[in-house]
Amino acid sequence: MAQRVEIDCINKSGRNNPHERILFVGGPNPSGTRWKLSHEQAIDGIKNAKWAFYVNVGGRPLAVVVARGHRGYEYLKTETDGAEPASLLRLPECP
């Protein structure tokens, strides 16, 4: 079973395309330390059922899923986002 993990920050590239802007995602460990993964590592973790990521939006956990852009590019977004990963792009930058 996939480990449930909160994403509370991202690192963005300078690209304008919202599907290609997220480089890294990160969040808190239960021990109080922080973790950080590349966009590709996070996608692989979801696809291999290693992690079930979520974002806390207004006190409500929203599942992070793998989506596919019109050119076949895989990217992360929440289950309630439209085509753009708006909920993730609103998160603060990871340290």
C-alpha positions as CSV (number, residue, x, y, z in Angstrom):
1,M,0.0,0.0,0.0
2,A,1.3,3.5,-0.9
3,Q,2.6,5.7,1.9
4,R,0.4,8.8,2.3
5,V,2.7,11.9,2.1
6,E,1.9,15.6,2.3
7,I,3.4,18.0,-0.3
8,D,3.6,21.5,1.2
9,C,6.2,23.2,-1.1
10,I,7.6,23.1,-4.6
11,N,10.5,24.5,-6.6
12,K,9.6,26.0,-10.0
13,S,11.6,26.4,-13.2
14,G,11.5,29.6,-15.2
15,R,9.3,28.1,-17.9
16,N,5.9,29.6,-18.7
17,N,4.2,26.3,-19.5
18,P,2.4,25.3,-16.2
19,H,2.9,21.6,-17.0
20,E,6.7,22.1,-17.1
21,R,7.1,24.5,-14.2
22,I,7.4,22.2,-11.2
23,L,11.0,20.8,-10.8
24,F,10.8,19.5,-7.2
25,V,8.2,18.8,-4.5
26,G,8.8,18.6,-0.8
27,G,7.1,18.3,2.6
28,P,7.5,17.4,6.2
29,N,8.6,14.0,7.6
30,P,7.0,12.7,10.8
31,S,10.3,13.3,12.6
32,G,10.2,17.0,11.8
33,T,12.9,16.9,9.1
34,R,12.0,17.7,5.5
35,W,12.0,15.6,2.3
36,K,12.4,16.7,-1.3
37,L,12.0,14.8,-4.6
38,S,12.3,15.7,-8.2
39,H,9.2,15.9,-10.3
40,E,10.1,12.7,-12.1
41,Q,10.8,10.8,-8.8
42,A,7.4,11.9,-7.5
43,I,5.7,10.7,-10.7
44,D,7.5,7.4,-10.5
45,G,6.5,7.0,-6.8
46,I,2.9,7.5,-7.6
47,K,2.9,5.2,-10.7
48,N,4.7,2.5,-8.7
49,A,2.3,2.9,-5.7
50,K,5.2,3.8,-3.4
51,W,3.6,7.2,-2.3
52,A,0.1,8.7,-2.3
53,F,0.8,12.4,-2.2
54,Y,-1.7,15.0,-1.2
55,V,-1.9,18.8,-0.7
56,N,-3.7,20.4,2.1
57,V,-6.0,23.1,0.7
58,G,-8.2,25.0,3.2
59,G,-7.9,22.2,5.7
60,R,-9.0,19.6,3.1
61,P,-6.5,17.0,1.7
62,L,-6.6,16.8,-2.1
63,A,-4.9,13.8,-3.8
64,V,-2.0,14.6,-6.2
65,V,-2.3,12.6,-9.4
66,V,-0.2,12.1,-12.5
67,A,-1.7,13.8,-15.6
68,R,-0.7,13.8,-19.2
69,G,-0.4,17.0,-21.3
70,H,-1.4,17.3,-24.9
71,R,2.1,16.4,-26.0
72,G,2.3,13.3,-23.8
73,Y,4.3,15.0,-21.0
74,E,3.5,13.7,-17.6
75,Y,3.0,16.2,-14.7
76,L,1.6,16.4,-11.2
77,K,-1.7,18.1,-10.3
78,T,-4.4,17.7,-7.7
79,E,-7.5,15.7,-8.4
80,T,-9.6,18.8,-8.4
81,D,-7.4,21.0,-10.7
82,G,-8.3,21.4,-14.3
83,A,-5.6,21.0,-16.9
84,E,-3.2,23.3,-15.0
85,P,-1.6,22.2,-11.6
86,A,-3.0,25.4,-9.9
87,S,-3.1,24.0,-6.4
88,L,0.6,22.9,-6.5
89,L,1.8,26.1,-8.2
90,R,0.3,28.2,-5.3
91,L,2.5,26.4,-2.8
92,P,5.5,28.2,-1.4
93,E,9.1,27.5,-2.6
94,C,10.9,24.7,-0.9
95,P,14.0,25.6,1.1
